[in-house]
Amino acid sequence: MSKFALIVVLFVLLIIVGCSCVGLGGSGEYGGGY
């Protein structure tokens, strides 16, 4: 796996986790709920 592909995967994962945190009633700009 190339370094670029790895960065893209990590970036998408970060967005998914961030959205789910906000969706679960997270507080602040980074969410906070798991």
N, C-alpha and C positions, 0 to 999 in steps of 0.2 A: 504494500500500500504506500502510495506516495505521501510526502509530507503535506502537500496541498489538500489531498483528499481527507487526511486526518484532521486538518484544521477545519475543513468544511463540516465534517461530522461532529466535531466538538462544538462548533458554533451553533449548529442546528439543535444539538442536545441541550445547550445552554438556553436557547430560546424556548424549547419545550418545557424544561424545568421551570424557567422563569414564569411562563404563562400559567403553568399548573399551580405555582405558588400563589400567584395573584388570584387565580380562580378559586383557591381554597381559603380566601379571606385573609391574604397576607397584608401586613401593614407596612407602610413605607414604599419607596419606589422599587425595592427589590423583592417585594412580597414578604415571605417569612413564615408562611404556613406550609407544612408538608403533609 
